[in-house]
């Protein structure tokens, strides 16, 4: 039956309202099933740029965490290696002390022990991590220490610094741990602590005859090296602490940024479900009213 002109306008308005409610319900149903405000950025409105900025910052923060983790792993290996060097130097100092206090020092035995320890310390300073040498500065592709040359063996003097064994450079590693912070870390094999220890071992291993003067000079050098290694260990520990602290700050920031991003992109499913129930009631009532209006006619009114 054709609709009367008098009811046409209100009927159209009610249909339009019902369609809007139906559209909102469809959107809410999608939110209820996905837990998200929208399936694309277009649905976030004015929050879109903020959400994008948060995602970029979280990605950048993760790159800082990854770099810090890599640097920290290298520092852990360096710390372990330097601890082994400290133990070796302490052992060498005990050897020299014993030899200096003995009236019948076995020079050959002491010299051989010094040579063995020189080789061990050289090997420790040539430690690699992930295919790269740790104690050669930026020359990570080349072993930083070579004590096998005749020049080094014969040129050592207790009073002269000798780093001719060193094949690296003085460029230490660094890692960016935030937009504003870079941490320099590590130590090279020409550090005073290592140079003195190697010089003392070389002095004993390659001097004949092995005099009490030589032993005393080597002992003084070794004692100084042991003290200097303690400083090196503290420096490594401080660098590791700085990197770990910065990484922790990045982790905290990520947690904050992700929570904020989630508050912008996620919905309260329980609240959306409640809203859906309300919209469903409204839509049912709208369809009922539309049906009633469309069925109105003069005959029905007169009856």
C-alpha positions in Angstrom: 0.0 0.0 0.0 1.3 3.5 -0.9 2.5 5.7 2.0 0.6 8.9 2.6 2.4 12.1 2.1 1.9 13.1 5.7 3.8 10.2 7.0 6.5 10.0 4.3 8.9 12.6 5.9 8.9 11.1 9.4 9.3 7.7 8.0 12.4 8.7 6.0 13.9 10.2 9.1 13.4 7.1 11.1 14.8 4.9 8.4 17.9 7.1 8.2 18.3 7.0 12.0 17.9 3.2 12.0 20.6 2.9 9.3 23.0 5.1 11.3 22.4 2.9 14.4 22.9 -0.2 12.3 26.3 1.3 11.0 27.4 2.1 14.5 26.4 -1.4 15.6 28.5 -2.9 12.8 31.5 -0.8 13.9 31.0 -1.8 17.6 30.7 -5.5 16.6 34.1 -5.2 14.8 35.6 -3.5 17.9 34.1 -6.2 20.2 35.7 -9.0 18.1 39.1 -7.4 17.5 39.5 -5.4 20.8 40.7 -2.5 18.7 39.2 0.9 17.9 39.8 0.5 14.2 41.4 -2.0 11.7 43.3 0.8 10.0 44.8 4.2 10.9 41.9 6.0 9.2 39.6 5.1 12.0 41.7 6.7 14.8 40.9 10.3 13.8 43.0 12.9 15.5 44.9 10.3 17.5 46.5 8.9 14.3 49.7 11.0 14.4 50.3 10.3 18.1 49.9 6.6 17.5 52.3 6.6 14.6 54.9 8.6 16.7 54.6 6.2 19.5 55.2 3.2 17.2 58.2 4.8 15.7 59.7 5.7 19.1 59.1 2.1 20.4 60.9 0.7 17.3 63.8 3.2 17.9 63.9 2.3 21.6 64.2 -1.4 20.8 67.1 -0.7 18.5 68.9 1.0 21.5 68.1 -2.0 23.7 69.4 -4.4 21.1 72.7 -2.4 20.7 73.0 -2.2 24.5 72.5 -5.9 24.8 75.2 -6.6 22.2 77.7 -4.2 23.9 76.9 -5.7 27.3 77.6 -9.2 26.1 81.0 -8.0 24.8 81.7 -6.4 28.1 80.9 -9.6 30.0 83.4 -11.5 27.9 86.0 -8.7 28.3 85.4 -8.7 32.1 85.9 -12.5 32.3 89.0 -12.3 30.2 90.5 -9.5 32.3 89.7 -11.5 35.5 91.7 -14.4 34.0 94.6 -12.0 33.3 94.4 -10.7 36.9 94.7 -14.3 38.1 97.6 -15.0 35.8 99.5 -11.9 36.9 98.9 -12.8 40.6 100.2 -16.2 39.9 103.3 -14.7 38.1 103.9 -12.4 41.1 103.8 -15.4 43.4 106.3 -17.1 41.2 108.7 -14.1 41.2 108.3 -13.6 45.0 109.2 -17.3 45.6 112.1 -17.1 43.2 113.4 -13.9 44.7 113.4 -15.4 48.2 115.0 -18.7 47.2 118.7 -19.1 47.5 118.7 -21.8 44.8 116.4 -20.5 42.1 116.0 -22.8 39.2 116.4 -20.2 36.5 115.4 -22.5 33.6 112.2 -23.4 35.3 111.3 -19.8 36.2 112.2 -18.6 32.6 110.0 -21.4 31.1 107.1 -20.5 33.4 107.4 -16.9 32.4 107.4 -17.8 28.7 104.4 -20.0 29.2 102.6 -17.2 31.0 103.6 -14.7 28.4 102.0 -16.9 25.8 98.8 -17.3 27.9 98.5 -13.6 28.5 99.0 -12.9 24.8 96.3 -15.5 24.0 93.9 -13.9 26.5 94.4 -10.5 24.9 93.6 -12.0 21.5 90.2 -13.1 22.7 87.4 -12.9 20.2 83.7 -12.4 20.5 81.4 -13.1 17.6 84.3 -13.2 15.3 85.9 -9.9 16.3 88.9 -9.3 18.5 88.0 -7.5 21.7 91.2 -5.8 22.7 92.4 -4.3 19.4 90.4 -1.0 19.3 88.6 -0.7 16.0 90.9 -3.2 14.4 88.6 -6.0 15.2 89.7 -8.2 12.3 93.3 -8.5 13.4 94.8 -10.2 16.5 96.0 -7.2 18.6 98.9 -8.9 20.3 102.0 -10.6 18.9 104.9 -11.3 21.3 106.6 -13.8 19.1 108.8 -11.4 17.2 112.5 -11.3 18.0 112.4 -7.5 18.1 109.9 -7.5 21.0 111.7 -10.3 22.9 115.1 -8.5 22.8 114.0 -4.9 23.2 112.3 -5.1 26.6 113.8 -2.9 29.3 112.3 -2.7 32.8 112.4 1.1 32.6 110.9 1.6 29.1 107.3 1.2 28.0 107.2 -1.2 25.1 104.0 -1.7 23.1 105.7 -3.0 19.9 103.6 -6.1 20.4 100.4 -4.2 19.8 98.8 -4.5 16.4 95.6 -2.6 17.0 94.7 1.1 17.3 93.5 3.5 20.1 89.9 3.8 18.9 87.7 2.2 21.6 84.2 0.9 21.0 81.0 2.9 21.7 77.3 2.3 21.7 74.4 4.7 21.4 71.9 3.8 24.1 69.4 6.7 23.7 68.8 9.8 21.5 71.2 11.8 23.7 73.6 9.3 25.2 76.5 7.3 23.8 78.7 5.1 26.1 82.3 4.5 25.3 83.5 1.1 26.6 86.3 -1.5 26.5 90.0 -1.4 26.8 92.8 -2.1 24.3 95.7 -4.5 24.7 98.3 -1.6 24.9 96.8 -0.5 28.2 99.4 0.1 30.9 98.2 -2.8 33.0 98.7 -5.3 30.1 101.9 -3.7 28.9 103.5 -3.9 32.3 102.5 -7.5 32.8 103.8 -8.5 29.4 107.0 -6.6 29.9 107.6 -8.3 33.2 107.0 -11.7 31.7 109.2 -11.0 28.7 111.9 -9.6 30.9 112.2 -12.9 32.8 111.6 -15.2 29.8 114.3 -13.6 27.6 117.1 -12.5 30.0 120.1 -14.7 30.7 121.4 -15.1 33.2 118.4 -14.6 35.4 119.7 -12.3 38.1 118.2 -11.2 41.4 118.1 -7.6 39.9 116.0 -8.9 36.9 113.6 -10.8 39.3 113.2 -7.7 41.5 112.5 -5.4 38.5 110.0 -7.9 37.1 108.3 -8.2 40.5 107.9 -4.5 40.7 106.4 -4.3 37.2 104.0 -7.2 38.0 102.9 -5.7 41.2 102.2 -2.4 39.4 100.3 -4.4 36.7 98.1 -6.2 39.2 97.1 -2.8 40.7 96.5 -1.4 37.2 94.3 -4.4 36.2 92.1 -3.6 39.1 91.5 -0.1 37.6 90.7 -1.7 34.2 88.2 -4.1 35.8 86.5 -1.1 37.6 86.3 0.7 34.3 84.7 -2.2 32.5 82.2 -2.6 35.4 81.3 1.1 35.3 80.7 0.9 31.5 78.6 -2.2 31.9 76.6 -0.5 34.6 76.0 2.6 32.5 74.8 0.5 29.5 72.5 -1.7 31.7 71.0 1.4 33.3 70.3 3.0 29.9 68.8 -0.2 28.6 66.6 -0.4 31.7 65.4 3.1 31.0 64.6 2.2 27.5 62.6 -0.8 28.7 60.7 1.4 31.1 59.9 3.8 28.3 58.7 1.0 26.0 56.3 -0.1 28.7 55.0 3.4 29.1 54.7 4.0 25.3 53.0 0.6 24.6 50.5 1.2 27.4 49.7 4.7 26.0 49.4 3.3 22.5 47.2 0.6 23.7 44.9 3.1 25.5 44.6 4.9 22.1 44.0 1.9 19.9 42.2 -0.6 22.2 38.6 -0.6 23.4 37.0 -1.8 26.6 35.3 -4.9 25.3 32.9 -5.2 28.2 31.8 -1.5 27.7 31.4 -2.1 23.9 29.3 -5.2 24.6 27.0 -3.2 26.8 26.7 -0.5 24.2 25.8 -3.1 21.6 23.0 -4.3 23.7 21.7 -0.7 24.0 22.0 -0.1 20.2 20.3 -3.4 19.5 17.3 -2.4 21.7 17.2 1.0 19.9 17.3 -0.6 16.5 14.6 -3.1 17.3 12.4 -0.2 18.6 13.2 1.8 15.4 12.2 -1.1 13.1 9.0 -1.6 15.0 8.1 2.1 14.8 8.9 2.3 11.1 6.7 -0.7 10.5 3.9 0.8 12.4 4.1 4.2 10.6 4.3 2.5 7.2 1.1 0.6 7.9 -1.0 3.6 8.9 -3.9 4.5 6.6 -7.3 6.3 7.0 -9.3 3.1 7.1 -7.2 1.8 10.0 -7.7 5.1 11.8 -11.5 5.1 11.3 -11.7 1.6 12.6 
